[in-house]
Amino acid sequence: SAYNPKDPSYEIKEFVIHPDYNPKKSAYRNDIAKIVLKENLPASVKIYSIFEGSEVKGDVLRFGFGARNKKNLRTVITPKFRRLN
């Protein structure tokens, strides 16, 4: 609900897509990537940990910027977190 397309964006240096991701079969399974930014985030950007010890706390958000059904979609999904591998 706080997404604003006019907010500043940050340039990505590199990214790694999960090796088990298969866009033709995934149904979102392993649809995740690790990103590295070109610069550190400004101090004004707050990061909230969702992992404490062996427990996951807080919300997990899934941001999508890819294509499904031949449409380029931007989505924010709040999935139910089931387990940590």
C-alpha positions in Angstrom: 0.0 0.0 0.0 3.0 2.3 0.4 4.3 1.7 -3.2 4.7 5.0 -5.1 6.2 4.7 -8.7 7.5 8.3 -8.3 9.8 7.4 -5.4 13.5 7.2 -6.1 14.8 3.9 -7.5 18.2 2.2 -7.0 20.4 0.8 -9.7 21.2 -2.9 -9.5 24.8 -4.1 -9.9 24.0 -7.8 -10.3 21.4 -10.4 -9.6 21.2 -14.1 -9.2 18.0 -16.0 -10.0 17.3 -19.1 -7.9 18.8 -22.1 -9.8 15.7 -24.2 -9.5 13.4 -21.5 -11.0 11.6 -22.6 -14.1 9.3 -19.9 -15.5 7.3 -22.4 -17.6 6.5 -24.7 -14.7 7.1 -22.8 -11.5 3.7 -21.5 -10.5 5.9 -19.1 -8.5 8.0 -21.9 -6.9 11.6 -20.7 -6.4 10.6 -17.4 -8.1 13.1 -15.5 -6.1 16.4 -13.7 -6.7 19.2 -12.1 -4.8 20.1 -8.6 -5.9 23.1 -6.5 -5.2 22.8 -2.7 -5.5 25.5 -0.5 -7.1 25.5 1.7 -4.0 24.5 1.3 -0.4 20.9 2.2 0.5 20.6 5.7 2.0 20.3 5.8 5.8 16.7 6.9 5.5 15.7 3.5 4.1 14.5 1.3 7.0 15.1 -2.4 6.8 13.2 -4.6 9.1 14.4 -8.1 9.8 11.8 -10.9 9.6 14.2 -13.6 10.9 15.1 -13.9 14.5 17.0 -16.9 15.7 15.0 -19.9 14.4 11.7 -17.9 14.0 10.4 -15.9 11.2 8.5 -12.8 12.4 7.0 -10.0 10.4 5.6 -9.9 6.9 7.1 -11.4 3.7 6.3 -9.4 0.6 6.7 -10.6 -3.0 7.3 -7.9 -5.5 6.7 -9.0 -9.1 7.9 -7.1 -12.2 7.8 -9.9 -14.8 5.4 -11.1 -17.4 2.5 -13.6 -17.0 0.1 -14.4 -19.8 2.0 -12.1 -22.2 1.4 -9.1 -20.0 4.0 -7.1 -18.1 2.7 -6.9 -14.6 3.8 -5.1 -11.4 2.5 -6.9 -8.4 2.8 -6.9 -4.7 1.7 -10.1 -3.0 1.7 -10.9 0.7 2.1 -14.7 0.8 1.6 -16.8 3.9 5.1 -18.0 5.1 5.0 -21.7 5.8 8.5 -22.8 6.5 12.2 -21.9 6.2 14.6 -24.1 4.3 
